[in-house]
Amino acid sequence: MTSAVDWAVLASLADDERQRVLASARHRRYARGEAVVREGDRADSLHLVARGRFAVRASNSEGDSAILNVLGPGSYFGELALMPGAAQERTATVLALEPAETLALSASTFGGLRQRHPGIERLLTVLLARRVEELSVRLVEAMYEGLDRRVHRRLDELCRLYAAGPGPVTVPLTQSDLAQLVGGARPSVNQVLRRLEERGVVALRRGAIDVTDPAALRRLAHR
């Protein structure tokens, strides 16, 4: 299973260090709709996504929740759990959107690896740096990019996440889900999608968005 997945965050490790990390992680399987972690739970492990897709959801003080991200193979979550000496709580709930698998590396196991193999320490730095970079890009996008561009970019990311090969791609998320991901109102996001539909880039249906022309969507997202 692990040989077919490329976790870019492990590239900074030497081959033997990378193998030690993977060998020390525990294989976990999840059914569709099952929670891997819940917001407020004790944070005790890093998860490397090996198969399937996961939704990251967070809630506000009033109890409303929204999807912040969708993760697929090669992604990760829970990196704050590896920080030494910090009593952390999960800041979001992560749900399996389909039958899925992760490799879970506990904080205690990582601490032992780091003591025996100091080079593994750099993994935590890479994990945190990549997350900060991702959040910075999203913040700048939210502040300075219009809704159309945000919809194009998130939908392009989802298209690549769900692509099984060349040709059209079905993104099995609702328009409400996409609105949460881009930080926009559903009616406004629907207008953007209708314009894409008129151009033959997407086809809208209940519970899913069919990207009929991924190449055109890519050009709109990155022009």
C-alpha positions as CSV (number, residue, x, y, z in Angstrom):
1,M,0.0,0.0,0.0
2,T,2.6,2.6,1.1
3,S,4.8,2.0,-2.0
4,A,2.1,3.4,-4.2
5,V,1.8,6.6,-2.3
6,D,4.3,9.5,-2.4
7,W,4.2,11.7,0.7
8,A,6.1,14.8,-0.4
9,V,6.7,15.8,3.2
10,L,8.9,12.7,3.7
11,A,11.2,13.8,0.9
12,S,13.5,15.7,3.3
13,L,14.4,12.5,5.1
14,A,17.1,10.1,4.1
15,D,15.8,6.8,2.7
16,D,16.5,4.8,5.9
17,E,14.8,7.5,8.0
18,R,11.8,7.6,5.8
19,Q,11.5,3.8,6.0
20,R,11.7,3.9,9.8
21,V,8.9,6.5,10.0
22,L,6.6,4.4,7.7
23,A,7.4,1.2,9.5
24,S,6.6,2.8,12.8
25,A,3.2,4.1,11.7
26,R,0.1,2.0,12.3
27,H,-2.3,1.2,9.4
28,R,-5.8,2.4,10.0
29,R,-9.0,1.9,8.0
30,Y,-12.1,4.0,8.0
31,A,-15.6,3.5,6.7
32,R,-17.4,6.2,4.8
33,G,-18.6,8.9,7.2
34,E,-16.4,7.6,10.1
35,A,-14.6,10.2,12.1
36,V,-10.8,9.8,12.3
37,V,-10.5,12.6,14.9
38,R,-13.0,15.0,16.4
39,E,-12.5,18.6,17.3
40,G,-11.6,19.0,20.9
41,D,-10.2,15.5,21.2
42,R,-6.6,15.1,22.6
43,A,-4.2,15.3,19.7
44,D,-1.9,12.3,19.9
45,S,-0.9,11.3,16.3
46,L,0.0,12.4,12.8
47,H,-2.0,10.8,10.0
48,L,-0.6,10.3,6.5
49,V,-3.4,9.7,4.0
50,A,-2.8,6.5,2.1
51,R,-6.2,5.9,0.4
52,G,-9.5,7.7,-0.1
53,R,-10.5,11.3,0.7
54,F,-11.2,13.0,4.0
55,A,-13.1,16.2,4.8
56,V,-11.7,18.6,7.4
57,R,-14.5,20.4,9.3
58,A,-14.3,23.0,12.0
59,S,-17.1,24.7,14.0
60,N,-17.6,28.1,15.6
61,S,-18.8,29.1,19.1
62,E,-22.4,28.9,17.9
63,G,-22.0,25.3,16.7
64,D,-22.1,25.9,13.0
65,S,-19.5,23.9,11.0
66,A,-17.9,24.2,7.6
67,I,-15.6,22.2,5.4
68,L,-12.1,23.8,5.5
69,N,-10.3,21.3,3.2
70,V,-10.5,18.0,1.4
71,L,-7.5,15.7,1.6
72,G,-6.4,12.8,-0.5
73,P,-3.5,10.3,-0.8
74,G,-0.2,12.0,-0.2
75,S,-1.7,14.5,2.2
76,Y,-1.5,14.6,6.0
77,F,-3.2,16.0,9.1
78,G,-2.6,16.2,12.8
79,E,1.0,17.5,12.7
80,L,0.6,19.6,15.8
81,A,0.4,16.4,17.8
82,L,4.1,15.8,17.2
83,M,5.2,19.0,18.9
84,P,7.1,18.1,22.1
85,G,5.8,19.1,25.5
86,A,2.6,20.7,24.2
87,A,-0.8,19.5,25.4
88,Q,-2.7,19.9,22.2
89,E,-6.4,19.5,21.2
90,R,-7.7,18.7,17.8
91,T,-8.7,21.9,16.1
92,A,-11.0,20.2,13.5
93,T,-13.0,17.1,12.9
94,V,-11.7,14.9,10.1
95,L,-14.3,12.6,8.4
96,A,-13.8,9.9,5.8
97,L,-15.8,10.8,2.6
98,E,-15.4,7.2,1.4
99,P,-13.7,4.0,2.5
100,A,-10.2,5.3,3.3
101,E,-6.9,4.5,5.0
102,T,-4.2,6.3,6.9
103,L,-0.8,5.6,8.5
104,A,-1.0,7.0,12.0
105,L,2.3,8.0,13.7
106,S,1.8,8.6,17.5
107,A,3.5,11.4,19.2
108,S,5.3,9.0,21.6
109,T,6.6,6.9,18.7
110,F,7.8,9.9,16.9
111,G,9.6,11.1,20.1
112,G,11.4,7.8,20.3
113,L,12.4,7.9,16.7
114,R,13.7,11.4,17.1
115,Q,15.9,10.5,20.0
116,R,17.4,7.5,18.3
117,H,17.7,9.1,14.9
118,P,18.1,12.9,15.2
119,G,17.7,13.5,11.4
120,I,14.0,12.6,11.7
121,E,13.6,15.9,13.7
122,R,13.5,17.8,10.4
123,L,10.2,16.1,9.5
124,L,8.3,18.2,12.1
125,T,9.8,21.4,10.7
126,V,8.8,20.4,7.1
127,L,5.3,19.5,8.3
128,L,4.7,22.8,10.0
129,A,6.4,24.9,7.3
130,R,4.2,23.4,4.6
131,R,1.0,23.9,6.6
132,V,2.0,27.6,7.3
133,E,2.6,28.1,3.6
134,E,-0.7,26.5,2.7
135,L,-2.6,28.7,5.2
136,S,-0.8,31.8,4.0
137,V,-1.7,31.2,0.4
138,R,-5.4,30.7,1.4
139,L,-5.4,33.9,3.5
140,V,-4.0,36.0,0.7
141,E,-6.4,34.4,-1.7
142,A,-9.4,35.2,0.6
143,M,-8.3,38.8,1.0
144,Y,-7.4,39.7,-2.6
145,E,-9.0,37.2,-5.0
146,G,-12.5,37.5,-6.2
147,L,-15.1,34.7,-5.8
148,D,-14.8,33.5,-9.4
149,R,-11.1,32.9,-9.0
150,R,-11.5,31.1,-5.7
151,V,-14.2,28.8,-7.1
152,H,-12.0,28.0,-10.1
153,R,-9.0,27.2,-8.0
154,R,-10.8,25.1,-5.4
155,L,-12.7,23.2,-8.1
156,D,-9.5,22.6,-10.0
157,E,-7.8,21.2,-6.9
158,L,-10.8,19.0,-6.3
159,C,-10.8,17.9,-10.0
160,R,-7.1,16.8,-9.6
161,L,-7.9,15.1,-6.3
162,Y,-10.7,13.0,-7.8
163,A,-9.3,12.4,-11.3
164,A,-8.9,8.7,-12.2
165,G,-7.3,9.5,-15.5
166,P,-7.7,11.8,-18.5
167,G,-11.1,13.1,-19.4
168,P,-14.1,14.3,-17.4
169,V,-14.0,14.2,-13.6
170,T,-16.9,13.8,-11.1
171,V,-16.4,15.8,-7.9
172,P,-18.9,14.2,-5.4
173,L,-19.4,17.3,-3.3
174,T,-22.4,19.6,-3.2
175,Q,-22.5,23.3,-4.1
176,S,-22.9,24.0,-0.4
177,D,-19.7,22.1,0.3
178,L,-17.8,24.1,-2.4
179,A,-19.2,27.3,-1.0
180,Q,-17.8,26.4,2.4
181,L,-14.4,25.6,0.9
182,V,-14.2,29.0,-0.9
183,G,-15.7,31.1,1.9
184,G,-18.7,32.2,-0.2
185,A,-22.5,32.2,-0.1
186,R,-24.1,29.3,-1.9
187,P,-26.2,31.4,-4.2
188,S,-23.1,33.4,-5.3
189,V,-21.1,30.2,-5.9
190,N,-24.1,28.8,-7.8
191,Q,-23.9,31.8,-10.2
192,V,-20.2,31.1,-10.8
193,L,-20.9,27.5,-11.5
194,R,-23.7,28.4,-13.9
195,R,-21.3,30.5,-15.9
196,L,-18.9,27.6,-16.1
197,E,-21.8,25.4,-17.2
198,E,-22.7,27.8,-19.9
199,R,-19.1,27.6,-21.2
200,G,-19.2,23.8,-21.2
201,V,-16.6,23.5,-18.4
202,V,-18.9,21.8,-15.8
203,A,-22.2,20.0,-15.6
204,L,-24.2,20.4,-12.5
205,R,-26.3,17.7,-10.9
206,R,-27.7,16.9,-7.5
207,G,-24.9,16.0,-5.0
208,A,-22.0,16.3,-7.5
209,I,-20.2,18.6,-10.0
210,D,-19.0,17.0,-13.2
211,V,-16.0,18.8,-14.6
212,T,-16.4,18.1,-18.3
213,D,-13.4,20.1,-19.5
214,P,-10.6,19.9,-16.8
215,A,-8.1,21.6,-19.1
216,A,-10.3,24.7,-19.5
217,L,-10.9,24.8,-15.8
218,R,-7.1,24.6,-15.2
219,R,-6.6,27.6,-17.5
220,L,-9.2,29.6,-15.7
221,A,-7.7,28.7,-12.3
222,H,-4.2,29.7,-13.2
223,R,-4.5,32.5,-15.7
